Amino acid sequence: MYDVIIVGARAAGAATAMLLARDGLRVLAVDRAEFPSDTLSTHQVQLPGVAKLARWGLLDKVVASGAPPTREVRFDTGAAVVNGRFPPFEGVDALYSPRRTILDALLVDAARAAGAEVRERFQVEEIAVADGRITGRAKGGRMVAERARLIVGADGKHSLVARAAAAPAYHERSPQTVASYTYWAGVPLDRGEIYAGERRAVGAWPTNDGLVMTYVAWPAEEFGAFRADVEGNLLATLDLAGELGERIRSGERAERIRTIPDLPARFRRPFGPGWALVGDAGLVLDPITGQGIGHAFRDAELLSAAVVEGLGGGRPLETTLAEYTRKRDEDSLPMYEFTAQLAALAPPKPQERALFAALAAKPAEADRFLGVIAGSVPIPSYLAPANLFRVIGPRGMAKLALSRLRAAR
């Protein structure tokens, strides 16, 4: 019998398995995939996630894989162009966008090195959370049942564990965007580039093997129009992002285009008797802000600490898991709402135009705003009226008030 069985062994599951095993728990992690293997992903490990990789002793391996650091970003807001550098956070000053073939395999290896058992190509057939039991089989193998004191779902937004536990959802939103990803060779890019326009968004980030990963978002209701000519619409959208489209066209597409309309946003209650959720299984948001991997790492730390204390008898497990939930929700909700605003793909509001104009003229403030996007600068404090007044300045606020007055007439 195990202390914890984790269903899903990618970013959230492997990180949780590693941390629990490092604290001496007997852990089994299972996944239907074989590693290394790819999965649809925005790739970005934002600064808080990079800081965790450094703390876990894994950042050097990400760097050694050839994933380049990204310290500078060009953000075309549609109202102004903001250029800046990420402000340092807990000893790191760059985000990384490793291929998931690299990152997930690295985390699985770290989980095994810590003492966790990881079974690849294992298909879960049944989960009984009340009994702490999973039933499944390795590819070509016989059916087996395993039991644990706690079952953790790290199996994504359509989590089997969440379904078995009937985990309730809240703050739920319908999909706002359709996302399309691919990779390009021969495209010079030494920074991140973001374009946020009306009804369209673009991101471009350097990744392993000298490739550039591009992300394009359209409104969810336009999915039919997008898939009618995926490559043509992808290139036309990239053309909106300054001269990025021209650079892309000078290179060569290195892999197939992946397009996904299944992008819900929701919180799930992440624990109950005998079960817990981590990563996208418990919290998923639109990929436009690239927070998924960083949130998975954060929740792996929060959950593993709660489980170690709860199973160790320091406090009741129900108490520690409730605290995990509270911390996760308090930290996530501002970014969740901020992400939903960006995913609406709406034109900038007057206050946003005033802010972006000020940021374009103030490099230090542009850096702090990039920290907001990265999740390393708290959103509530940055967007507080007093701080916005400081950033925009009296003249900008006067222009904003005048524009509102004219709009009201």
C-alpha positions in Angstrom: 0.0 0.0 0.0 1.2 3.5 -0.9 0.9 6.7 1.0 -0.1 8.5 -2.2 -1.1 7.5 -5.7 -0.9 10.2 -8.3 -2.8 9.8 -11.5 -1.0 11.9 -14.2 2.8 12.3 -14.3 3.4 15.5 -16.3 4.3 18.9 -14.8 1.9 18.9 -11.9 2.0 15.1 -11.1 5.7 14.5 -11.5 6.5 17.6 -9.4 4.1 16.5 -6.7 5.5 13.0 -6.7 9.1 14.3 -6.5 8.3 16.6 -3.5 6.4 13.9 -1.6 9.1 11.3 -2.2 11.8 13.8 -1.1 9.8 14.0 2.2 9.9 10.3 2.7 6.4 9.3 1.5 5.8 6.1 -0.5 4.5 7.4 -3.9 3.2 5.8 -7.0 2.6 8.0 -10.1 1.0 6.5 -13.2 0.5 8.0 -16.7 -0.9 6.6 -19.9 1.9 8.4 -21.8 5.5 7.3 -22.2 8.2 9.8 -21.6 9.6 11.7 -23.3 6.5 12.6 -25.2 4.8 15.8 -26.3 1.6 17.5 -25.1 -0.2 20.7 -26.1 1.3 23.5 -24.0 2.0 27.2 -24.0 5.5 26.2 -22.8 6.2 29.3 -20.6 7.6 28.6 -17.2 7.0 32.1 -15.7 9.4 33.6 -13.2 7.7 32.1 -10.1 7.9 28.7 -11.7 11.5 29.2 -12.7 12.3 30.1 -9.1 10.8 26.8 -8.0 12.9 24.9 -10.5 16.0 26.6 -9.1 14.9 25.7 -5.6 14.3 22.1 -6.5 17.8 21.8 -8.2 16.3 21.4 -11.7 16.9 24.7 -13.4 20.4 23.8 -14.4 19.0 20.8 -16.3 16.5 23.0 -18.1 19.3 25.3 -19.1 21.5 22.4 -20.2 18.7 21.1 -22.4 19.2 24.2 -24.6 16.0 26.0 -23.6 17.0 29.6 -24.0 16.3 32.2 -21.3 13.8 35.0 -22.2 14.6 38.2 -20.3 13.1 40.8 -22.7 9.6 41.1 -24.1 8.0 43.3 -26.8 4.3 43.7 -26.0 2.2 45.4 -28.7 -1.0 46.3 -26.9 -2.7 47.7 -30.0 -2.6 51.1 -28.3 1.1 51.3 -27.7 4.2 49.2 -27.9 5.8 48.3 -24.5 9.3 47.0 -24.3 10.8 45.8 -21.1 12.8 43.2 -19.1 11.4 41.0 -16.4 12.3 42.3 -12.9 14.3 39.8 -10.8 12.2 37.5 -8.6 13.6 35.2 -6.0 17.0 35.1 -7.7 15.8 34.6 -11.3 15.3 37.2 -14.0 14.2 35.1 -17.0 11.4 32.8 -18.0 12.0 29.6 -20.0 9.9 27.9 -22.7 11.2 24.3 -22.8 9.6 21.8 -25.0 7.3 19.5 -23.0 9.3 16.5 -24.3 12.2 18.0 -22.2 10.4 19.4 -19.2 8.1 16.5 -18.4 10.8 13.8 -18.8 13.1 15.8 -16.6 10.5 16.0 -13.8 9.7 12.3 -14.2 13.4 11.5 -13.8 13.6 13.8 -10.7 10.6 12.0 -9.2 12.2 8.6 -9.7 15.5 9.9 -8.3 13.7 11.0 -5.2 12.3 7.5 -4.7 8.8 7.7 -6.3 7.7 4.8 -8.5 6.5 6.0 -11.9 4.6 3.6 -14.2 4.4 4.8 -17.8 1.9 3.6 -20.4 -0.5 2.8 -17.6 -4.1 3.1 -18.4 -6.4 3.8 -15.4 -9.7 2.0 -15.8 -11.4 2.7 -12.5 -10.9 5.0 -9.5 -12.6 4.4 -6.2 -11.6 7.4 -4.1 -13.6 6.2 -1.0 -11.4 3.0 -1.0 -8.2 4.7 -2.0 -8.0 2.4 -5.0 -7.1 2.6 -8.7 -7.5 -0.2 -11.2 -5.7 -0.3 -14.5 -3.1 -2.0 -16.6 0.2 -1.3 -18.3 0.1 -1.5 -22.1 -0.2 -5.2 -22.9 -0.3 -6.2 -19.2 -2.8 -7.7 -16.9 -5.3 -5.7 -14.8 -3.9 -4.6 -11.4 -5.3 -2.7 -8.4 -3.3 -0.4 -6.2 -4.3 1.3 -3.0 -3.1 4.3 -1.1 -4.1 6.6 1.8 -4.7 9.4 -0.7 -5.3 9.5 -4.4 -4.2 12.7 -6.2 -5.6 13.7 -9.6 -3.0 15.4 -11.8 -4.6 14.2 -14.9 -5.6 17.5 -16.6 -8.8 19.5 -17.2 -10.9 16.3 -17.9 -9.6 14.6 -14.8 -10.8 11.1 -14.0 -10.1 11.6 -10.3 -12.2 14.8 -10.3 -15.0 12.9 -12.0 -14.8 10.0 -9.6 -14.9 12.3 -6.7 -17.6 14.5 -8.2 -15.5 17.5 -7.4 -17.6 20.7 -7.7 -16.6 23.5 -10.0 -16.8 27.2 -9.3 -15.8 30.5 -10.9 -16.5 28.6 -14.1 -16.4 30.3 -17.6 -17.1 29.0 -21.0 -14.2 28.8 -23.5 -13.3 32.3 -24.7 -10.7 31.6 -27.3 -9.5 29.0 -29.7 -5.7 28.5 -29.6 -3.3 27.4 -32.4 0.3 26.4 -31.9 3.2 25.4 -34.0 7.0 25.7 -34.3 9.3 27.5 -36.8 12.9 27.0 -37.8 15.2 29.7 -39.2 13.3 32.6 -37.4 15.5 35.0 -35.5 14.0 35.7 -32.1 15.9 36.5 -28.9 13.0 37.8 -26.8 9.4 37.1 -26.2 6.8 38.9 -28.4 3.2 39.5 -27.6 0.5 41.1 -29.7 -2.9 41.8 -28.2 -5.3 43.3 -30.7 -9.0 43.4 -31.2 -10.3 39.9 -31.7 -6.8 38.4 -32.1 -3.7 37.7 -30.0 -0.3 36.4 -30.8 2.7 35.1 -28.8 6.1 34.1 -30.0 8.8 32.5 -27.8 12.2 30.8 -28.4 12.4 27.2 -27.4 14.7 24.2 -27.7 16.6 23.3 -30.8 16.7 26.9 -32.1 12.9 26.8 -32.8 10.3 29.5 -32.2 7.0 28.5 -30.8 4.0 30.7 -31.9 0.6 30.9 -30.3 -2.4 32.5 -32.0 -5.8 33.1 -30.4 -9.1 33.8 -32.0 -12.5 34.2 -30.3 -14.1 30.8 -29.6 -17.1 31.7 -31.7 -14.9 32.0 -34.8 -13.5 28.5 -34.6 -15.4 27.4 -37.7 -13.9 30.2 -39.7 -10.4 29.6 -38.4 -10.4 25.9 -39.1 -11.7 26.5 -42.7 -8.1 27.6 -43.5 -5.9 26.9 -40.5 -2.5 27.8 -42.0 -3.8 30.8 -44.0 -5.5 32.2 -40.9 -2.5 31.5 -38.7 -0.2 33.4 -41.0 -2.6 36.2 -41.5 -2.8 36.6 -37.7 1.0 36.6 -37.3 1.1 39.3 -39.9 -0.8 41.6 -37.5 2.1 41.4 -35.0 4.4 44.1 -36.4 7.0 42.5 -38.7 6.9 39.1 -36.9 4.8 37.7 -39.7 7.5 38.7 -42.2 10.2 36.9 -40.1 8.0 33.9 -39.8 7.5 33.7 -43.5 11.3 33.9 -44.1 11.7 30.7 -42.0 10.1 27.3 -42.3 7.4 25.6 -40.3 9.1 22.7 -38.4 6.0 20.8 -37.1 2.3 20.4 -37.7 -0.1 23.0 -36.5 -2.1 22.1 -33.4 -5.4 23.9 -32.9 -7.7 23.5 -29.8 -11.1 25.0 -29.0 -11.5 23.1 -25.7 -10.2 25.8 -23.4 -12.5 26.1 -20.4 -11.7 28.1 -17.3 -12.7 26.9 -13.8 -11.8 26.2 -10.3 -12.6 22.8 -8.8 -12.8 22.0 -5.1 -9.4 20.3 -4.9 -9.9 17.9 -2.0 -12.3 15.5 -0.2 -12.2 12.3 1.8 -9.3 10.3 0.3 -8.6 12.5 -2.7 -7.0 15.7 -3.9 -6.4 17.6 -7.2 -3.4 19.5 -8.5 -2.6 21.4 -11.7 -5.2 21.6 -14.4 -7.3 19.0 -12.7 -8.1 21.5 -10.0 -7.6 24.9 -11.7 -7.5 25.7 -15.4 -7.6 29.1 -17.1 -7.3 30.4 -20.7 -3.7 29.9 -22.0 -3.4 33.5 -23.1 -1.3 34.4 -20.0 0.7 31.2 -20.1 0.3 30.5 -16.4 -0.5 26.7 -16.5 3.0 25.3 -15.7 3.8 27.9 -13.1 0.5 27.3 -11.3 1.1 23.5 -11.5 4.5 24.0 -9.7 3.0 26.3 -7.1 0.2 23.9 -6.4 2.6 20.9 -6.3 4.5 22.7 -3.5 1.3 23.7 -1.6 -0.3 20.3 -1.9 2.8 18.3 -1.0 3.4 20.4 2.1 -0.3 19.9 3.1 -0.1 16.1 2.5 3.1 15.6 4.4 1.8 17.4 7.4 -1.6 15.8 7.2 -0.5 12.2 6.7 2.3 12.7 9.2 -0.2 13.6 12.0 0.9 17.2 12.6 -2.6 18.3 11.9 -5.7 16.6 10.4 -5.3 16.0 6.7 -8.7 17.7 6.1 -7.4 20.8 7.8 -4.2 21.0 5.8 -5.9 20.4 2.5 -8.5 23.1 3.3 -5.5 25.4 3.8 -4.0 24.3 0.5 -7.3 25.2 -1.2 -7.5 28.6 0.5 -3.9 29.5 -0.5 -4.4 28.3 -4.0 -7.6 30.3 -4.5 -6.3 33.5 -2.9 -3.2 33.4 -5.1 -5.0 32.4 -8.3 -8.2 34.5 -8.4 -6.6 37.9 -9.5 -4.7 36.2 -12.3 -7.8 34.3 -13.2 -9.8 37.5 -13.6 -6.9 39.3 -15.4 -6.6 36.4 -17.8 -10.4 36.4 -18.6 -10.1 40.1 -19.4 -7.3 39.5 -21.9 -9.0 36.4 -23.3 -12.1 38.6 -24.2 -9.8 39.9 -27.0 -11.6 43.3 -26.7 -10.1 46.7 -27.7 -8.3 48.5 -24.9 -10.4 50.6 -22.6 -9.5 54.3 -22.1 -7.8 53.6 -18.8 -5.8 50.8 -20.4 -4.8 53.0 -23.2 -3.6 55.6 -20.7 -1.7 53.0 -18.8 0.0 51.5 -22.0 1.0 55.0 -23.2 2.6 55.7 -19.9 4.4 52.3 -19.9 5.8 52.9 -23.4 7.5 56.0 -22.1 8.7 54.6 -18.7 11.0 51.6 -19.0 11.1 50.9 -15.3 7.4 50.8 -15.1 7.3 48.6 -18.3 9.5 46.1 -16.4 7.1 46.0 -13.5 4.2 45.5 -15.8 5.9 42.5 -17.3 6.2 41.2 -13.8 2.4 41.4 -13.6 2.1 39.4 -16.7 4.6 36.8 -15.4 2.8 36.5 -12.1 5.8 37.8 -10.1 4.3 41.3 -9.3 0.9 41.1 -7.5 -1.9 42.2 -9.7 -4.1 43.8 -7.0 -1.4 46.1 -5.8 -0.2 47.1 -9.3 -3.7 47.8 -10.6 -4.7 49.7 -7.4 -6.0 53.2 -8.2 -3.2 54.9 -6.3 -0.5 53.0 -8.2 -2.2 53.6 -11.6 -2.3 57.3 -10.7 1.4 57.2 -10.0 2.2 55.4 -13.2 -0.1 57.3 -15.5 0.7 60.7 -13.9 -1.5 63.8 -13.5 -1.3 64.7 -17.2 -2.3 61.3 -18.3 -5.2 61.1 -15.8 -6.4 64.5 -17.0 -6.5 63.2 -20.6 -8.3 60.1 -19.4 -10.9 62.2 -17.6 -11.4 64.4 -20.7 -11.9 61.3 -22.9 -14.4 59.9 -20.5 -16.2 63.2 -20.4 -16.4 63.3 -24.2 -17.6 59.7 -24.4 -20.4 60.5 -21.9 -21.7 63.4 -24.0 
